[in-house]
Amino acid sequence: MKRQLPPLNALRAFEAAGRLGSFKEAAAELHVTHGAISQQVRLLETWLGEALFERHNRRVTLTPAANAYLATIGPLFEQLAQATARFGIIETTSRTLLVNASATFTLRWLVPRLARFRAAHPDVEVKVETSNGPLESLDDTPDVIIRGGPDTFYGYSTHTFLTEERVPVCSPSLLQRIPLQSPDDLRQHTLLHTSSLPRLWPDWLARARIPTLRPAAALTFDHFYLTLQAAIDGIGIAMGPTALVSDDLAAGRLVTPFVSPRLPSRSYCAYVPDEKEGDELVGVFLGWLEGEAGMVSR
């Protein structure tokens, strides 16, 4: 007779969540996201035809039937682990993770941090493609697509991981040559623009209550990463997204001459195709993005 087995990934998620009493702790143990654990538990509940957990504020508790189920399958997981261990170290096959992100985000944030991901997961080959196009225009279907948001796209789940604001930034050497005591002193400086973001400086100047200010000069680039590089090189002052210039601020390559005002900005989100949502490697990468973003915000 054919064995009637539940989805094994769902069973694994249930066992970890039930044993630890927390979806969050189960996600950490299995190196996936909280949402992936929730999705797998719902899948098992649908397969079994009844609820397994009672949800509270920050914790979950097993129903009586689920508690008895866990008592039976828990030892089976332990036996499986012991049986596998008797075969020694099992060779793992390398996996490829395809990530699609904008060029500026990739250059200014993702690439400087990828070495840490590779060190933690040497068996994973990360393939990065750059694009600003809409999700539906991509030729391949990446495992993770990073864009601004949060937005809702049919067939994708949204994971917000990094927030930012926009502030004027420039090189310290520029301020030594032409000091900035107040926003009105921008009249003596070159303002750096990006053609795809024409409202940044006008909106900031309006918030600074000097909407009619005329700078000494203006310079426009077609890519935002070129605008930021020009600021680092001391050519002028750019509107810098705090997340993407955090490394430069920490290293002293850039400074923020004014504490305020700050322009609000869209967050960075990872969009995952529905068919990839329960993928363990995708969950590991999403968890890594959140961890790196947390380091930036501290």
C-alpha positions, 0 to 999 in steps of 0.5 A: 500500500502507498504510504500516506505521508504529510509534506515533509518540509511542513512536518519539519517546520511543525516539529521545530515550532512545536518543540520550541513553542515559537515560530520565530525560534523555529525559523532561526533554527531552520534558517528560514523566515518566520513567514515560511514557518507559518506557511508550512504549518498552514500547509500541514494543518490543511493536509491534516484537516485541523488546527495544530496551534493556538496563536497568542501575542508572541507565542504559540501553544499546541492543541491537545491533539497536536501535542500528542502528534508531536510526542510521536513524530519528535523521536522519529526526527531524532532517530532519522538524525542518528541514522544519517549520522552513522553514514558520516559526513554527507557531501552537499551539492552546490546550489545557485541563488539568482538575485535581481536588484537595481544597479545602485543598490547592488553596487552600494549595498549588496556587493560590499556585504556578499563576502559575509554571506559567502563565508557563512554559506560556501556551498551557495553560488550567488548569481547577481543580475542588475535591472530596474525593470518591472518584475513581469519584464524579467526574462528569467525568474529570479529566486529573489528580486530586490526593488523599492516598496512595499508593493503588491505583485500577483504571484509574489510575496513581499519582504521589507528588510531595509528602510532609509531617508534621503539627506544631503551628503558631500565629501569632508574635503569639500566642506573644508574648501567651501563651508556650509553653516546653513542650507542657504550656503548651498548657493555657493555649491554645486548640486548633484542630480540624477535624471531619474530622480529629478524631484529630490533637490526641489523637494528637499529645498522646499522642506528647508524653506528655501524653494527658490535657492539657486546654486552656484552650479548643477550637474546631472548624471544618468545613474544614481551611483555616478551621482554618489561617486561624484559626491565622494570625489568632492565635485558637489553635494548629492541627496544621499539615501541613508542606507546606501551611503552608510558605509561611506559615512562610517568610513568618513568618505562622506558627511551629512552637513545638515541633520534636517530636514530629511526626505522620506523614501521607499523601503527596500523589499525582497519580492519572492515568487510564490513557488519559491516562498518555502525554499530553504535557501531563499529563506536563508538569504532573506534572513541574511538580508534582514540581519545585514539591514539590522546592522545598518540601522544600529 
